[in-house]
Amino acid sequence: MAKSKTEVKKDRQTLRPYRLWDAHTQTQVMGRWYRWEENCHDAAVVICRRDTKVGRTLEVLDVHRAKLIATYTKHIGGIDIKRERHLRAEEQR
C-alpha cells in the first residue's frame, strides 16, 4: 500500500528534528534540518563563522521536544555559545 503525500511529508520532518533558526530575521534557516544534534551544532558554528554578520544569532532547536538547545552569537573576537543549561540559569536570575 502506498503512503499518501501527507504521510511522506510527516516522515521527512520527523526524521530531521534538529533545525537552525535565525533569531535576527525570525525565520528558519532554509535547508538546514538535521537528523543528529551534533551535525546541527557543527553547521551552526560553520554558518556563524562564514555567513553571518557580527551580532547575528543562530539558534539550534529540537522540534520534537519544542526546545531551544543552544544559541550561537557572532562577535568580533569569536563566537559566543550558550547551551541549554546556561540559558536556563539566565532565566532564573
C-alpha positions as CSV (number, residue, x, y, z in Angstrom):
1,M,0.0,0.0,0.0
2,A,1.4,3.4,-1.0
3,K,1.7,6.2,1.5
4,S,-0.3,9.4,1.0
5,K,1.6,12.7,0.4
6,T,0.9,13.9,3.9
7,E,2.4,10.8,5.5
8,V,5.6,11.2,3.4
9,K,5.9,14.8,4.4
10,K,5.4,14.0,8.0
11,D,8.1,11.3,7.8
12,R,10.7,13.8,6.4
13,Q,10.0,16.2,9.2
14,T,10.2,13.6,12.0
15,L,13.5,12.1,10.6
16,R,15.2,15.5,10.9
17,P,14.1,17.1,14.1
18,Y,17.0,19.5,14.7
19,R,16.7,22.9,13.0
20,L,18.6,26.1,12.7
21,W,16.7,29.4,13.4
22,D,17.9,32.9,12.6
23,A,16.9,35.0,15.7
24,H,17.6,38.3,13.9
25,T,15.2,37.7,11.0
26,Q,12.9,35.4,13.0
27,T,13.0,32.8,10.2
28,Q,14.2,29.2,9.8
29,V,17.4,28.8,8.0
30,M,16.2,27.1,4.9
31,G,17.5,23.6,4.0
32,R,19.1,23.3,7.5
33,W,17.3,20.3,9.0
34,Y,19.5,17.7,10.7
35,R,19.0,14.2,11.9
36,W,21.7,14.3,14.5
37,E,22.2,17.0,17.1
38,E,26.0,17.1,16.7
39,N,25.7,17.8,13.0
40,C,23.3,20.7,13.7
41,H,25.8,22.2,16.2
42,D,28.7,21.8,13.7
43,A,26.6,23.5,11.0
44,A,25.7,26.4,13.3
45,V,29.4,27.1,14.0
46,V,30.3,27.0,10.4
47,I,27.5,29.3,9.4
48,C,28.3,31.7,12.2
49,R,31.9,31.8,11.1
50,R,31.4,32.3,7.4
51,D,27.9,33.6,6.5
52,T,26.7,35.9,9.3
53,K,27.4,39.5,10.3
54,V,28.7,40.5,13.7
55,G,25.9,40.4,16.3
56,R,23.7,37.9,14.5
57,T,22.4,34.9,16.5
58,L,21.6,31.4,15.3
59,E,19.6,29.1,17.5
60,V,19.6,25.2,17.5
61,L,16.0,23.9,18.0
62,D,14.6,20.4,18.6
63,V,11.1,20.4,17.1
64,H,10.2,17.1,18.7
65,R,10.6,18.4,22.2
66,A,9.9,22.1,21.2
67,K,13.0,23.1,23.0
68,L,15.9,25.6,22.4
69,I,19.1,23.7,22.7
70,A,21.8,26.3,22.1
71,T,22.4,29.8,20.8
72,Y,25.5,30.9,18.7
73,T,26.2,34.6,18.5
74,K,29.0,36.0,16.4
75,H,31.2,38.7,17.9
76,I,34.3,40.4,16.6
77,G,36.6,38.1,18.6
78,G,34.8,34.8,18.0
79,I,31.5,33.0,18.6
80,D,29.6,33.1,21.9
81,I,28.0,29.7,22.6
82,K,25.3,29.3,25.2
83,R,24.0,25.8,25.8
84,E,20.6,24.9,27.3
85,R,21.8,24.8,30.9
86,H,23.3,28.3,30.6
87,L,20.1,29.7,29.1
88,R,18.0,28.2,31.9
89,A,20.4,29.7,34.5
90,E,20.0,33.2,32.9
91,E,16.2,32.9,33.0
92,Q,16.2,32.2,36.8
93,R,18.2,35.3,37.6
